[in-house]
Amino acid sequence: MRLGVIPARGGSKRIPGKNIRRFCGKPMIAWSIEAARNSGVIDRLLVSTDDEEVARVAREYGAETPFLRPAELADDFTPTVPVVKHAVSWAVASWGPVEHVCCLYATAPFARSEDMAIAYQRLVGEVVTGYVFAATDFGFPIQRAFRIKAGGFCEMFAPENYNVRSQDLEPAYQDAGQFYWGRADAFLQDKRFMSDDSKPLVLPRHRVQDIDTLDDWERAELMWRLLNPEAVSSR
């Protein structure tokens, strides 16, 4: 079985009701559910939540919510992998063997079905023992980053790179915060997403946006509308 797991906790302090708040016409989680269902590479899609309202909305858009997540896996500090591990263990016990798992965040409206399918094919075709996950490059060389010290003065993290041309600095990449494909064993063994046995699927920066604050949310909606003009004009 190829299992999709969307972690979607009910509580969110910075953006209340974040996972089911309406984003460009639909509850936020609906976009992730739609992308997973249209990918053609997920057999069953499960939403792991501790919240009855999130579960109701998830079911409305076609996901399964066969359990409510235990409280010990639903606080502000619970990492993603233990949540997916719990869901995989439940699915194995209740539905049968699980071979591959896709963890997809509930707040990933830019996740595309075709990217998920490409990542899955890379996972199985290239025999990746870790994960294949969505990533993007940093828009500015991280070697030129600086800190702001007491008094407001700045200090470079790596001052030796002050005069190095941007094109001569090694590119750096970041997790896109969208989806992570892995073999079930990778989740059950608590493997980290970014490790030397994982491969990134690099996406263009204009299709990646963290949504942690209301400013992020507004920016994401503007980006989504620009990327989907046909969907906007049809409303």
C-alpha positions in Angstrom: 0.0 0.0 0.0 1.1 3.6 -0.7 -0.1 5.6 2.2 -0.6 9.4 2.3 -0.5 11.1 5.8 -1.4 14.7 6.4 -0.6 15.9 9.9 -3.2 18.5 10.9 -3.2 19.5 14.5 -6.2 21.6 15.7 -4.3 24.2 17.6 -2.4 27.1 16.0 -1.4 30.1 18.0 0.0 32.4 15.3 -2.8 31.7 12.8 -5.9 30.4 14.6 -7.6 27.6 12.8 -4.8 27.6 10.3 -5.4 24.1 8.8 -9.1 24.8 7.9 -9.0 28.6 7.5 -10.2 29.5 4.0 -7.4 30.0 1.5 -8.3 31.2 -2.0 -11.8 29.8 -1.8 -11.2 26.5 0.1 -10.2 25.4 3.5 -6.4 25.3 3.5 -6.2 21.5 4.0 -8.4 20.9 1.0 -5.6 22.0 -1.4 -3.2 19.3 0.1 -6.0 16.6 0.0 -6.7 17.5 -3.7 -3.1 17.3 -4.7 -2.6 14.0 -3.0 -5.7 12.4 -4.5 -4.9 13.7 -8.0 -1.3 12.4 -7.9 -2.2 8.9 -8.9 0.5 7.5 -6.6 -1.4 7.3 -3.2 -3.7 4.4 -2.5 -5.2 5.7 0.8 -5.0 9.2 2.3 -5.2 9.6 6.0 -5.4 12.9 8.0 -3.9 12.6 11.5 -5.6 15.2 13.7 -6.7 15.7 17.3 -9.5 18.0 16.3 -13.1 16.9 15.3 -13.7 20.0 13.1 -10.5 19.4 11.2 -11.5 15.7 10.8 -14.9 16.7 9.5 -13.5 19.1 6.9 -10.9 16.5 5.8 -13.6 13.9 5.2 -15.7 16.4 3.3 -12.8 16.8 0.8 -12.1 13.1 0.5 -9.5 12.1 3.1 -10.0 9.4 5.8 -9.9 10.2 9.5 -10.1 6.8 11.2 -8.7 8.0 14.5 -8.1 11.1 16.6 -4.4 11.6 17.3 -3.4 11.0 20.9 -2.8 14.1 23.1 0.9 13.3 23.6 1.4 13.7 19.9 -0.6 16.9 19.5 1.3 19.6 21.4 3.3 22.5 20.1 6.6 20.6 20.3 5.8 17.3 18.6 8.0 16.7 15.6 6.5 15.5 12.3 8.1 12.1 12.1 6.6 10.6 15.3 3.1 11.7 14.1 3.6 10.0 10.8 5.1 6.9 12.5 2.0 6.6 14.7 -0.3 6.8 11.6 1.8 4.2 9.7 1.7 1.9 12.6 -2.0 2.3 12.9 -2.5 1.7 9.1 -0.4 -1.5 9.2 -2.4 -2.9 12.1 -5.7 -1.9 10.6 -5.4 -1.9 6.8 -2.4 -4.2 6.1 1.1 -3.8 4.9 2.4 -0.3 4.0 5.3 -0.1 1.6 5.7 3.6 0.8 4.5 6.7 2.7 4.0 10.3 1.6 3.8 12.9 4.4 2.1 16.0 3.1 1.7 19.1 5.2 -1.8 20.5 5.5 -0.6 24.0 4.8 1.0 23.3 1.4 -1.3 24.9 -1.2 1.6 25.1 -3.7 2.2 21.3 -3.6 1.5 19.8 -7.1 0.2 16.4 -7.9 2.8 16.0 -10.7 5.7 16.9 -8.3 4.5 14.2 -5.9 4.4 11.7 -8.6 7.9 12.5 -9.8 9.2 12.3 -6.2 7.6 8.9 -5.8 9.1 7.6 -9.0 12.5 8.8 -7.9 12.1 7.1 -4.5 11.4 3.7 -6.1 13.4 4.0 -9.3 16.6 5.2 -7.7 16.3 3.0 -4.6 16.5 5.8 -2.1 16.6 4.5 1.5 15.8 7.8 3.1 13.3 10.3 1.6 12.6 12.2 -1.5 11.3 15.6 -0.5 10.4 19.0 -2.0 13.1 21.7 -1.7 14.2 25.0 -3.2 17.3 27.1 -3.4 18.0 30.1 -1.2 17.5 33.4 -3.1 20.8 34.9 -1.8 24.1 33.2 -0.8 24.0 32.0 2.7 27.7 32.6 3.0 27.0 36.4 3.0 24.5 36.2 5.9 25.1 38.4 8.9 23.8 38.7 12.5 22.6 41.9 14.2 24.4 42.4 17.5 23.6 44.4 20.6 23.3 48.0 19.7 22.1 47.2 16.2 25.5 46.7 14.6 26.1 43.9 12.1 28.6 41.1 11.9 29.0 38.6 9.0 28.8 34.9 9.9 31.7 34.2 7.4 33.6 37.5 6.8 36.1 35.7 4.6 33.3 35.6 1.9 32.9 39.4 1.9 34.6 39.9 -1.5 33.8 36.5 -3.1 31.5 36.8 -6.1 28.0 35.4 -5.7 28.5 33.0 -8.6 31.6 31.6 -7.0 29.8 30.6 -3.8 28.3 27.1 -3.4 24.5 27.1 -3.8 22.5 26.2 -0.7 19.0 24.7 -0.5 16.1 24.6 2.0 13.2 22.3 2.8 10.1 23.5 0.9 7.7 22.4 3.6 5.5 20.5 1.2 5.8 16.7 1.1 8.2 13.9 1.9 8.1 10.5 0.3 9.8 7.6 2.0 9.6 3.8 2.6 7.5 2.9 5.6 10.6 1.7 7.4 12.2 5.2 7.1 9.4 6.7 9.2 9.2 3.7 11.6 12.9 4.0 12.2 12.6 7.8 12.9 14.9 8.8 10.1 15.4 12.5 9.6 14.1 14.0 6.3 17.4 15.7 5.5 20.2 13.1 5.7 22.9 11.7 3.4 20.5 9.0 2.1 17.7 11.4 1.1 17.3 13.3 -2.2 15.7 16.7 -2.7 13.3 17.4 -5.6 14.3 21.0 -6.3 11.3 23.3 -7.1 11.5 26.9 -8.4 11.4 29.5 -5.6 8.2 31.1 -6.9 6.3 27.9 -6.0 7.5 27.7 -2.4 6.2 29.8 0.6 6.2 29.1 4.3 2.9 30.0 5.9 3.7 30.7 9.6 2.3 34.2 10.1 -0.6 36.3 8.8 1.9 38.2 6.5 3.0 34.8 5.1 -0.6 34.0 4.5 -1.3 37.2 2.6 1.8 36.7 0.5 0.9 33.1 -0.2 -2.6 34.1 -1.4 -1.2 36.7 -3.8 1.3 34.1 -5.1 -1.3 31.5 -5.6 -3.6 33.8 -7.5 -0.7 34.8 -9.8 0.1 31.2 -10.5 -3.5 30.1 -11.0 -5.2 32.9 -13.0 -7.7 30.6 -14.7 -8.9 29.3 -11.3 -9.3 32.9 -10.1 -11.2 34.1 -13.2 -13.6 31.2 -13.0 -15.0 32.2 -9.6 
